[in-house]
Amino acid sequence: MKKIFSILSQYFTWLAFRIYFLISFSKIDYSGFKLKHGRKYILVANHITRWDALLVPTALPISYFSKLIPFSCIAEKKYMKLFPINFFLKYSYNCFSNDITGNKGRKPLEVAKLYLKKYTLVIFPEKRINSKMNKNLSLGIGVIILERDNLNCYLVPVKLEKISFFRFKITFKEPFRHSKFTNDLYPLIKDTMGRVYE
């Protein structure tokens, strides 16, 4: 019953945000993103507003959204308690906290590995809102670990831009996998975010 509620709620959120994108004249480009059977996708985006976890999946066309649903993401602890966004994050999108105390003692990466089996994850390696789009922030490597440990997992770079106060530009780019993983994974997350921002 909980899963059915979550999926129906995500469809409702998709409809609400699509109306918002339409009336705000936001620009959405997903021409670089082609779905292929048998692949698991993680949407990797920069982070410009507190609503990004909802903006990214709802910007997808309904045909893509329906194939990738249900979605989930890692959210900052404060947003898991901030109304009304907490309702969507906790009950609609089954998001989990980036704070260990909010995950019943489990580290966020441990939860992400479990969630990846049944959800399409939306991940923000910048770990904090970066409205000025500073490209020199410290980045988390969790998404690279997920990619490394799942051979059918592909990363989808998603660039979020704010054109005006209410208007966004959201660009989905070509999915990819890194061909080689070494002990130092940081260059790979730098490469991934470089693809997001290019």
C-alpha positions as CSV (number, residue, x, y, z in Angstrom):
1,M,0.0,0.0,0.0
2,K,2.9,2.4,0.9
3,K,4.5,1.7,-2.5
4,I,1.3,2.4,-4.4
5,F,0.8,5.7,-2.5
6,S,4.4,6.7,-3.3
7,I,4.1,6.0,-7.0
8,L,0.7,7.8,-7.3
9,S,2.1,10.7,-5.3
10,Q,5.1,10.9,-7.6
11,Y,2.8,11.0,-10.7
12,F,0.9,13.8,-9.0
13,T,4.1,15.7,-8.3
14,W,5.2,15.2,-11.9
15,L,1.9,16.7,-13.1
16,A,2.1,19.7,-10.7
17,F,5.7,20.5,-11.7
18,R,5.0,20.1,-15.4
19,I,2.2,22.7,-15.1
20,Y,4.7,24.9,-13.3
21,F,7.4,24.4,-16.0
22,L,4.7,25.3,-18.6
23,I,3.5,28.6,-17.0
24,S,7.0,29.7,-16.0
25,F,8.3,29.1,-19.6
26,S,11.1,27.0,-18.2
27,K,13.3,25.3,-20.7
28,I,13.9,21.5,-20.6
29,D,16.2,19.6,-23.0
30,Y,16.4,15.8,-22.7
31,S,17.5,15.1,-26.3
32,G,20.9,13.8,-25.1
33,F,19.3,11.2,-22.8
34,K,18.3,8.0,-24.5
35,L,16.9,5.2,-22.4
36,K,18.3,1.7,-23.1
37,H,16.8,-1.6,-21.8
38,G,18.7,-3.3,-19.0
39,R,20.5,-0.3,-17.7
40,K,20.2,1.2,-14.3
41,Y,20.4,5.0,-14.2
42,I,21.5,7.5,-11.6
43,L,20.7,11.2,-12.2
44,V,23.6,13.3,-11.2
45,A,23.0,17.1,-10.9
46,N,24.3,20.3,-9.6
47,H,22.4,21.8,-6.7
48,I,20.9,25.3,-7.0
49,T,17.6,25.2,-4.9
50,R,16.0,23.3,-2.0
51,W,13.5,21.9,-4.6
52,D,16.1,20.2,-6.9
53,A,15.2,16.7,-5.8
54,L,11.8,17.3,-7.2
55,L,12.8,19.4,-10.2
56,V,15.0,16.8,-11.7
57,P,12.7,13.8,-12.1
58,T,9.6,15.9,-12.9
59,A,11.4,17.6,-15.8
60,L,11.5,14.2,-17.6
61,P,8.8,13.5,-20.2
62,I,6.1,11.2,-19.0
63,S,7.4,8.3,-21.1
64,Y,10.8,8.4,-19.4
65,F,9.3,9.2,-16.0
66,S,7.1,6.1,-16.1
67,K,10.0,3.8,-17.0
68,L,12.3,5.2,-14.3
69,I,9.7,5.5,-11.4
70,P,10.0,5.2,-8.4
71,F,12.6,7.9,-7.6
72,S,14.5,8.6,-4.4
73,C,17.4,10.8,-3.3
74,I,19.6,11.8,-0.4
75,A,18.4,15.0,1.2
76,E,19.8,17.3,3.8
77,K,18.6,16.6,7.3
78,K,17.0,20.1,7.7
79,Y,14.9,19.7,4.6
80,M,13.5,16.4,5.9
81,K,11.9,18.5,8.6
82,L,11.0,21.7,6.7
83,F,7.3,21.9,5.7
84,P,6.0,21.5,3.0
85,I,9.0,20.1,1.1
86,N,9.5,17.4,3.8
87,F,6.1,15.8,2.8
88,F,7.3,15.3,-0.8
89,L,10.8,14.2,0.2
90,K,9.7,11.7,2.9
91,Y,6.4,10.4,1.8
92,S,6.3,10.9,-1.9
93,Y,9.9,10.4,-2.9
94,N,11.1,8.2,0.0
95,C,14.2,10.3,0.4
96,F,16.7,9.5,3.0
97,S,18.8,11.8,5.2
98,N,22.5,12.6,4.6
99,D,22.8,12.4,8.4
100,I,23.4,9.0,9.9
101,T,21.0,9.7,12.8
102,G,18.1,10.0,10.3
103,N,18.7,6.6,8.8
104,K,18.4,4.3,11.8
105,G,22.2,4.4,12.3
106,R,23.1,3.5,8.7
107,K,25.4,5.6,6.7
108,P,23.9,7.3,3.6
109,L,26.0,5.2,1.2
110,E,24.7,2.0,2.8
111,V,21.1,3.2,2.3
112,A,21.9,4.3,-1.2
113,K,23.2,0.8,-2.1
114,L,19.9,-0.7,-0.9
115,Y,17.7,1.9,-2.6
116,L,19.5,1.5,-5.9
117,K,18.0,-1.9,-6.3
118,K,14.5,-0.6,-6.5
119,Y,14.7,3.2,-7.1
120,T,16.1,5.6,-9.6
121,L,18.4,7.8,-7.5
122,V,18.9,11.5,-7.9
123,I,22.2,12.5,-6.4
124,F,23.8,15.9,-5.8
125,P,27.6,15.4,-5.3
126,E,28.0,19.1,-4.2
127,K,26.2,18.2,-1.0
128,R,24.9,21.7,-0.4
129,I,23.0,24.4,-2.4
130,N,25.4,26.0,-4.8
131,S,23.2,28.8,-6.3
132,K,26.3,30.6,-7.7
133,M,27.4,27.4,-9.5
134,N,30.9,27.5,-8.0
135,K,32.8,24.6,-9.7
136,N,35.4,24.4,-7.1
137,L,33.4,22.9,-4.2
138,S,34.5,19.7,-2.4
139,L,32.5,16.8,-3.8
140,G,31.2,13.5,-2.5
141,I,32.3,10.3,-4.2
142,G,29.4,8.2,-3.2
143,V,27.8,8.1,-6.7
144,I,31.1,6.9,-8.2
145,I,31.2,4.0,-5.6
146,L,27.6,3.1,-6.7
147,E,28.6,3.2,-10.3
148,R,31.8,1.1,-9.7
149,D,29.9,-1.6,-7.7
150,N,27.0,-1.9,-10.2
151,L,28.1,-3.0,-13.7
152,N,24.8,-2.0,-15.4
153,C,24.7,1.4,-13.8
154,Y,25.0,4.5,-15.9
155,L,25.3,8.1,-14.8
156,V,23.1,10.8,-16.4
157,P,24.6,14.4,-16.0
158,V,21.8,16.9,-15.4
159,K,22.5,20.6,-15.4
160,L,20.2,22.9,-13.5
161,E,20.2,26.6,-14.3
162,K,18.1,29.5,-13.0
163,I,17.1,31.8,-15.8
164,S,15.1,34.1,-13.5
165,F,13.4,33.9,-10.1
166,F,10.7,31.4,-11.3
167,R,12.2,30.1,-14.5
168,F,14.6,27.2,-14.9
169,K,16.6,25.6,-17.6
170,I,17.2,21.8,-17.1
171,T,19.4,19.8,-19.4
172,F,19.7,16.0,-19.4
173,K,22.9,14.8,-21.1
174,E,24.2,11.6,-22.5
175,P,24.4,8.7,-20.0
176,F,27.9,7.3,-19.5
177,R,30.0,4.9,-17.5
178,H,33.7,5.4,-16.5
179,S,35.9,2.7,-18.1
180,K,38.4,2.5,-15.3
181,F,38.3,2.7,-11.5
182,T,41.4,3.2,-9.3
183,N,41.8,3.6,-5.6
184,D,41.5,7.4,-6.0
185,L,37.9,8.0,-7.1
186,Y,37.9,11.8,-6.7
187,P,39.1,12.5,-10.3
188,L,36.1,10.5,-11.5
189,I,33.6,12.7,-9.6
190,K,35.4,15.8,-10.9
191,D,35.0,14.4,-14.4
192,T,31.3,13.7,-13.8
193,M,30.6,17.2,-12.5
194,G,32.6,18.6,-15.4
195,R,30.1,16.8,-17.7
196,V,27.2,18.3,-15.7
197,Y,28.5,21.9,-16.1
198,E,29.8,21.7,-19.7
